[in-house]
């Protein structure tokens, strides 16, 4: 068995159908999200449009997200349900499925003093 991947808790994503004041729209994915950087507990609420192209499991089951140093090592040998992609400049994201639960891995190049992406960085159009 190989070396374990170092995981650092980043946030939990919870699907919702209710709009939240201040949510941000990601047009490419047809999803609104709000909160992980505003929640003291690292909670992100996700609201998906009907024609959102993401897997049904991601749209209906809460996910936990971990920051990793190397996303390709983190997903190696796993059941990948969302291939590595760049929703914003400077970050790489991928999802795997484990026992019916989506798990997100995030590789970050730029962070603020709190260890999170700065809002201006995260939502900058690439």
Buried (B, 14 or more C-beta within 10 A) or exposed (E): EEEEBEBEEBBBBEBBEEEEEEBEEBEEBBBBBBBBBEEEEBBBBBBBEEEBEBBEBBBEBBBBBBBBEEBEBBBEEBEBBBEBEEBBEBBBBBBBBEEEEBBBBBBBEEBEEEEBBBEEBBBEEE
